[in-house]
Amino acid sequence: MTAATDSGRIEKRFAALKAAGRGGFVTFLTAGDPDHETFEKILLGLPDAGADLIEIGMPFSDPMADGPAIQASSLRALKAGANMGRTLELVRSFRAHDGDTPIILMGYYNPIYSYGVDAFLKDAREAGVDGLIVVDLPPEEDAELCVPALQAGLNFIRLATPTTDDERLPTVLKNTSGFVYYVSVLGITGTKSAAEVEIRDAVERLQRHTALPVAVGFGIRTAETVREIASTADAAVVGSAIVDRIAADVDENGRPSAKLVETVHKYVRELASGLRS
C-alpha cells in the first residue's frame, strides 16, 4: 500500500456517506497525546471505532483558538517529544494500514512555517495527509500556504463561523476544498454548544453558497448530538470531548493508564453509534 496522498480521499468519503444515506463522524485528537506510542494505537483503531474522517492536531505551544482541554493536550504531546516530523511519521504509519480514511492536519501556521512550507507540503503529501485546516491564516494570506497546498494536491479546508456573513463568505470559500468546517459557536473550543435550530439555519445558508460538504464542530459531546448534527450537516466533528477522555486517564506526570486506548475507542464507538443504527 502506497503512502502517497490520494487527493480525492475526502471527496470519495463524503460521496460514500451520501450514498449510504447518513452523515459522517469526524474525530479530532492532538498528535502525540499523551505520548507517541499510545497515540499511534489510538489512531490506528479510530476507523474501526467509527471515525469516517480523522483530524490530527499539530502540537503547538500557543494554541490561541483552543480551550483548556486541547491546550493541555498540546502541552502533554510536546512534553512527550511531539514535533512535526513525528506527526508526519504517525500519518505514514497509519497509511501502511489504512489507505482510505481521510486524514486532515489541523492547527496553526507557526509549526508549518518553522518546518518550511515547501518541505512540509512535500512530506505531508508523501506521508498520506489529505487536507489542512490552519486556523490563523485568513483568506487574504492564501499565497502563504493555501495556494501552494492546493498546487501540491492537498485540500485546504476553511473555517466559517456565526459571524461569517454573506458578504464575507465568497472570500472565505474562494480557495476552500474538501469541505467547509462550520464553527457553531463563538469563542474557544470545547466550552459551549449552539442550539440545533441555529446550526440548521447556518448550514442551509452555507449550502446556498457552496456545493462542498459542511462539517459542524465545537461543543459536541454525545451520540444524540452527533446524530442531530449529522442529520442537518454532512458531518459532525468531536474533539475536546475525546481529548477529555485522555486527560482523565493519565497520571500527574502524563503517563497513560493501561486502559486508555480502550477507553478512547469505546467512547468513539458510542459517539458514532447513532449514525450506524
C-alpha positions as a printed NumPy array, in Angstrom:
array([[  0.   ,   0.   ,   0.   ],
       [  1.465,   3.319,  -1.019],
       [  1.736,   6.215,   1.431],
       [  1.339,   8.798,  -1.312],
       [ -1.693,  11.013,  -0.925],
       [ -4.81 ,  10.348,  -2.948],
       [ -6.073,  13.907,  -3.217],
       [ -9.621,  12.598,  -3.749],
       [ -9.925,  10.675,  -0.48 ],
       [-12.056,  13.34 ,   1.227],
       [-14.34 ,  13.708,  -1.787],
       [-14.705,   9.93 ,  -2.076],
       [-15.545,   9.542,   1.6  ],
       [-18.295,  12.168,   1.521],
       [-19.675,  10.627,  -1.687],
       [-19.779,   7.227,   0.032],
       [-21.532,   8.719,   3.066],
       [-24.122,  10.356,   0.829],
       [-24.696,   7.067,  -0.993],
       [-25.158,   5.362,   2.378],
       [-27.727,   7.984,   3.356],
       [-26.016,   9.163,   6.515],
       [-23.85 ,  11.938,   7.849],
       [-20.211,  11.49 ,   8.714],
       [-18.384,  11.396,  12.015],
       [-15.094,  13.294,  12.295],
       [-12.754,  12.836,  15.253],
       [-10.043,  15.218,  16.427],
       [ -7.031,  14.304,  18.567],
       [ -3.704,  16.039,  19.123],
       [ -0.76 ,  14.152,  17.621],
       [  1.418,  12.514,  20.258],
       [ -1.071,  12.912,  23.12 ],
       [ -0.396,  11.538,  25.694],
       [  2.709,  10.026,  24.063],
       [  3.771,   8.86 ,  20.614],
       [  3.203,   5.131,  21.108],
       [ -0.179,   5.451,  22.823],
       [ -1.426,   7.941,  20.241],
       [ -0.396,   5.62 ,  17.418],
       [ -2.519,   2.844,  18.915],
       [ -5.483,   5.202,  19.332],
       [ -5.12 ,   6.485,  15.762],
       [ -4.95 ,   3.034,  14.184],
       [ -8.17 ,   1.977,  15.916],
       [-10.275,   5.054,  15.11 ],
       [-11.745,   3.848,  11.774],
       [-12.945,   0.564,  13.288],
       [-14.387,   2.531,  16.199],
       [-16.48 ,   4.611,  13.782],
       [-14.436,   7.611,  12.618],
       [-15.19 ,   8.448,   8.984],
       [-12.574,  11.205,   8.783],
       [ -9.762,  11.996,  11.199],
       [ -8.4  ,  15.406,  12.139],
       [ -4.985,  15.372,  13.795],
       [ -3.881,  18.425,  15.718],
       [ -0.351,  19.654,  15.099],
       [  1.058,  20.278,  18.601],
       [  1.84 ,  23.926,  19.289],
       [  2.877,  25.756,  22.436],
       [  0.375,  28.608,  21.973],
       [ -2.921,  27.249,  20.55 ],
       [ -4.833,  30.514,  20.99 ],
       [ -8.155,  29.425,  19.47 ],
       [ -8.403,  26.304,  21.61 ],
       [ -9.879,  25.823,  25.04 ],
       [ -8.219,  24.317,  28.115],
       [ -8.659,  20.67 ,  27.023],
       [ -6.869,  20.982,  23.684],
       [ -4.297,  23.413,  25.073],
       [ -3.437,  20.803,  27.706],
       [ -3.273,  18.052,  25.063],
       [ -0.709,  20.065,  23.075],
       [  1.409,  20.574,  26.163],
       [  1.254,  16.845,  27.039],
       [  2.27 ,  15.934,  23.498],
       [  5.148,  18.442,  23.375],
       [  6.388,  17.268,  26.76 ],
       [  6.39 ,  13.702,  25.425],
       [  8.548,  14.731,  22.454],
       [  5.997,  15.527,  19.754],
       [  7.075,  17.609,  16.766],
       [  6.077,  17.987,  13.124],
       [  8.375,  15.238,  11.937],
       [  6.884,  12.757,  14.396],
       [  3.359,  13.887,  13.487],
       [  4.011,  13.065,   9.829],
       [  5.562,   9.766,  10.933],
       [  2.274,   8.896,  12.656],
       [  0.355,   9.582,   9.444],
       [  2.813,   7.481,   7.455],
       [  2.373,   4.597,   9.896],
       [ -1.421,   4.904,   9.677],
       [ -1.292,   4.818,   5.873],
       [  0.566,   1.499,   5.994],
       [ -2.644,   0.045,   7.478],
       [ -5.395,   2.245,   6.039],
       [ -5.397,   3.738,   2.57 ],
       [ -8.972,   5.031,   2.594],
       [ -9.734,   7.08 ,   5.711],
       [ -9.065,  10.794,   5.113],
       [ -6.512,  12.456,   7.382],
       [ -6.593,  16.225,   7.924],
       [ -3.894,  18.075,   9.848],
       [ -5.31 ,  20.936,  11.901],
       [ -3.625,  23.711,  13.804],
       [ -1.558,  26.841,  13.446],
       [  0.834,  28.199,  10.857],
       [  3.874,  28.557,  13.118],
       [  4.87 ,  24.844,  13.212],
       [  4.475,  24.647,   9.404],
       [  6.498,  27.832,   8.88 ],
       [  9.219,  26.556,  11.209],
       [  9.376,  23.241,   9.331],
       [  9.497,  25.063,   5.986],
       [  6.417,  25.372,   3.784],
       [  7.808,  23.575,   0.736],
       [  9.311,  20.763,   2.799],
       [  6.141,  20.417,   4.844],
       [  3.845,  20.173,   1.811],
       [  6.117,  17.613,   0.134],
       [  6.481,  15.494,   3.28 ],
       [  2.79 ,  15.76 ,   4.215],
       [  1.697,  14.624,   0.782],
       [  4.162,  11.731,   0.765],
       [  3.077,  10.685,   4.277],
       [ -0.568,  10.459,   3.212],
       [ -2.127,  13.679,   4.502],
       [ -5.27 ,  14.686,   2.585],
       [ -6.034,  18.172,   3.83 ],
       [ -5.094,  21.065,   6.07 ],
       [ -7.007,  23.314,   8.452],
       [ -4.863,  26.253,   9.535],
       [ -6.887,  28.437,  11.852],
       [ -4.73 ,  31.556,  11.938],
       [ -4.238,  32.148,   8.199],
       [ -7.083,  34.253,   6.748],
       [ -8.011,  34.143,   3.031],
       [ -6.052,  37.352,   2.488],
       [ -2.892,  35.289,   3.115],
       [ -3.747,  32.475,   0.672],
       [ -0.447,  32.875,  -1.182],
       [  1.403,  31.943,   2.026],
       [  0.155,  28.366,   2.302],
       [ -3.321,  27.775,   0.845],
       [ -2.453,  28.125,  -2.844],
       [  0.811,  26.135,  -2.553],
       [ -1.093,  23.404,  -0.672],
       [ -3.711,  23.17 ,  -3.403],
       [ -0.968,  23.023,  -6.02 ],
       [  0.643,  20.178,  -4.05 ],
       [ -2.599,  18.2  ,  -4.182],
       [ -3.773,  18.841,  -0.612],
       [ -7.244,  20.073,   0.253],
       [ -7.338,  23.374,   2.138],
       [-10.334,  23.395,   4.459],
       [-11.581,  26.717,   5.705],
       [-13.486,  27.648,   8.844],
       [-16.774,  29.559,   8.782],
       [-18.335,  30.985,  11.948],
       [-21.622,  32.592,  13.011],
       [-20.091,  35.976,  12.149],
       [-19.099,  34.97 ,   8.596],
       [-21.804,  36.897,   6.779],
       [-22.968,  36.605,   3.16 ],
       [-20.6  ,  39.376,   2.089],
       [-17.574,  37.627,   3.596],
       [-18.451,  34.055,   2.572],
       [-17.311,  34.247,  -1.087],
       [-13.851,  35.324,   0.085],
       [-13.705,  32.508,   2.641],
       [-14.867,  29.918,   0.116],
       [-12.738,  31.053,  -2.829],
       [ -9.908,  28.529,  -2.419],
       [-11.623,  26.161,   0.006],
       [-11.734,  22.486,  -0.94 ],
       [-12.61 ,  19.15 ,   0.648],
       [-15.28 ,  20.508,   2.973],
       [-16.222,  23.594,   4.949],
       [-15.785,  23.403,   8.724],
       [-18.547,  25.373,  10.43 ],
       [-17.574,  26.532,  13.918],
       [-21.   ,  26.577,  15.517],
       [-20.183,  28.883,  18.444],
       [-18.005,  31.933,  19.007],
       [-15.032,  31.6  ,  21.322],
       [-12.536,  28.862,  22.144],
       [-13.044,  25.148,  21.572],
       [-14.786,  22.831,  23.968],
       [-16.588,  25.427,  26.078],
       [-20.208,  25.55 ,  24.884],
       [-22.549,  24.415,  22.128],
       [-25.088,  26.014,  19.789],
       [-28.808,  25.346,  19.505],
       [-29.883,  22.863,  16.83 ],
       [-32.079,  25.408,  15.044],
       [-29.17 ,  27.875,  14.828],
       [-26.946,  25.197,  13.321],
       [-29.593,  24.127,  10.813],
       [-30.071,  27.712,   9.634],
       [-26.322,  28.25 ,   9.354],
       [-25.754,  25.039,   7.403],
       [-28.562,  25.864,   4.99 ],
       [-27.043,  29.296,   4.431],
       [-23.61 ,  27.815,   3.727],
       [-25.109,  25.287,   1.324],
       [-26.594,  28.141,  -0.678],
       [-23.053,  29.412,  -1.261],
       [-21.132,  26.167,  -1.873],
       [-21.573,  22.604,  -3.092],
       [-18.865,  21.429,  -0.693],
       [-19.868,  19.252,   2.277],
       [-20.343,  21.109,   5.562],
       [-18.972,  19.658,   8.8  ],
       [-20.049,  21.158,  12.126],
       [-17.928,  21.199,  15.261],
       [-17.497,  22.741,  18.738],
       [-19.336,  21.562,  21.82 ],
       [-20.486,  18.109,  20.629],
       [-20.245,  15.513,  23.382],
       [-22.985,  12.882,  22.984],
       [-24.156,  10.323,  20.417],
       [-27.525,  12.068,  20.331],
       [-25.932,  15.401,  19.397],
       [-23.738,  13.721,  16.77 ],
       [-26.895,  12.246,  15.234],
       [-28.747,  15.586,  15.341],
       [-25.86 ,  17.498,  13.76 ],
       [-25.213,  14.883,  11.085],
       [-28.887,  14.872,  10.121],
       [-28.545,  18.562,   9.214],
       [-24.912,  18.878,   8.144],
       [-22.762,  16.45 ,   6.173],
       [-20.678,  15.566,   9.227],
       [-20.264,  16.178,  12.951],
       [-16.836,  16.879,  14.461],
       [-15.9  ,  15.909,  18.02 ],
       [-12.59 ,  16.986,  19.524],
       [-12.479,  18.349,  23.066],
       [-14.776,  15.651,  24.441],
       [-12.454,  12.91 ,  23.153],
       [ -9.366,  14.751,  24.375],
       [-11.031,  14.968,  27.802],
       [-11.142,  11.162,  27.913],
       [ -7.371,  11.079,  27.503],
       [ -6.821,  13.736,  30.172],
       [ -8.951,  11.763,  32.622],
       [ -6.859,   8.639,  32.107],
       [ -3.298,   9.917,  32.585],
       [ -1.473,  10.429,  35.858],
       [  0.039,  13.692,  37.124],
       [  3.143,  13.017,  35.014],
       [  1.12 ,  12.46 ,  31.845],
       [  1.583,   8.701,  31.812],
       [ -1.408,   6.789,  30.401],
       [ -3.246,   4.036,  32.186],
       [ -3.273,   0.559,  30.689],
       [ -6.898,   1.051,  29.632],
       [ -6.611,   4.471,  27.981],
       [ -6.637,   3.248,  24.364],
       [ -9.63 ,   1.015,  25.041],
       [-11.42 ,   3.868,  26.847],
       [-10.99 ,   6.265,  23.91 ],
       [-12.11 ,   3.71 ,  21.329],
       [-15.145,   2.814,  23.427],
       [-16.186,   6.478,  23.606],
       [-15.692,   6.967,  19.863],
       [-17.854,   3.895,  19.184],
       [-20.501,   5.341,  21.468],
       [-20.454,   8.697,  19.664],
       [-20.602,   7.043,  16.234],
       [-23.338,   4.571,  17.153],
       [-26.192,   6.937,  16.377],
       [-25.075,   7.221,  12.753],
       [-24.999,   3.491,  12.166],
       [-28.097,   2.259,  13.987]])
